[in-house]
């Protein structure tokens, strides 16, 4: 007999929180990128170049996380709804 192995409300809450987190992260990253670019006007030694490379790699990883997690949000929302529907049938 099939059964729901997820709490639909918990899944919906996580999906909502993930969406909020992504929006906040994008906003914070935009602000931080602006500050980082401004910093490059006054910090120009080799350490800056090294840090800039690491920073840019990290930003790419964060962007990848954002893209993947944003693609999963609709899936999580649908899964929560399907679990609710299943539980309501029982």
C-alpha positions as CSV (number, residue, x, y, z in Angstrom):
1,X,0.0,0.0,0.0
2,X,1.5,3.4,-1.0
3,X,2.2,5.9,1.8
4,X,3.4,9.4,2.1
5,X,6.9,9.4,3.6
6,X,7.1,13.2,4.0
7,X,5.4,15.8,6.1
8,X,3.8,18.0,3.4
9,X,3.7,21.1,5.7
10,X,7.4,20.7,6.6
11,X,8.3,20.3,2.9
12,X,6.2,23.3,1.9
13,X,7.8,25.3,4.7
14,X,11.3,24.3,3.6
15,X,10.4,25.2,0.0
16,X,9.2,28.6,1.1
17,X,12.3,29.2,3.3
18,X,14.6,28.2,0.5
19,X,12.9,30.6,-1.9
20,X,13.3,33.4,0.7
21,X,16.9,32.5,1.4
22,X,17.7,32.6,-2.3
23,X,16.2,36.0,-2.7
24,X,18.1,37.3,0.3
25,X,21.3,35.7,-0.9
26,X,21.0,37.3,-4.4
27,X,20.4,40.7,-2.8
28,X,23.4,40.3,-0.5
29,X,25.6,39.0,-3.3
30,X,24.7,42.0,-5.4
31,X,25.6,44.4,-2.6
32,X,28.8,42.5,-1.9
33,X,29.8,42.4,-5.5
34,X,29.4,46.2,-5.7
35,X,31.6,46.6,-2.6
36,X,34.2,44.1,-4.0
37,X,34.4,46.0,-7.3
38,X,34.8,49.3,-5.4
39,X,37.6,47.7,-3.3
40,X,39.4,46.8,-6.5
41,X,39.9,50.6,-7.1
42,X,42.1,50.9,-4.0
43,X,43.5,47.4,-3.4
44,X,45.7,46.4,-6.3
45,X,48.5,44.2,-5.1
46,X,49.1,40.4,-5.7
47,X,47.0,39.5,-2.7
48,X,44.1,41.3,-4.2
49,X,44.5,39.3,-7.5
50,X,44.7,36.0,-5.5
51,X,41.7,36.9,-3.4
52,X,39.8,38.1,-6.5
53,X,40.3,34.7,-8.2
54,X,39.1,32.9,-5.1
55,X,36.2,35.3,-4.7
56,X,35.1,34.9,-8.3
57,X,35.2,31.1,-8.1
58,X,33.2,31.2,-4.9
59,X,30.6,33.4,-6.5
60,X,30.3,31.0,-9.4
61,X,29.6,28.1,-6.9
62,X,27.0,30.2,-5.1
63,X,25.4,31.0,-8.5
64,X,25.3,27.3,-9.3
65,X,23.7,26.5,-6.0
66,X,21.1,29.3,-6.6
67,X,20.3,28.0,-10.0
68,X,19.9,24.4,-8.9
69,X,17.9,25.2,-5.8
70,X,15.6,27.5,-7.7
71,X,14.9,24.7,-10.2
72,X,14.0,22.4,-7.2
73,X,11.6,24.8,-5.5
74,X,8.6,24.1,-7.9
75,X,9.3,20.3,-7.6
76,X,9.3,20.6,-3.8
77,X,6.0,22.6,-3.9
78,X,4.4,20.0,-6.1
79,X,5.6,17.2,-4.0
80,X,4.2,18.8,-0.9
81,X,0.8,19.3,-2.6
82,X,0.7,15.7,-3.9
83,X,1.5,14.5,-0.3
84,X,-1.3,16.7,1.1
85,X,-3.7,15.3,-1.6
86,X,-2.7,11.7,-0.7
87,X,-3.1,12.3,3.0
88,X,-6.5,13.9,2.5
89,X,-7.7,10.9,0.5
90,X,-7.0,8.5,3.4
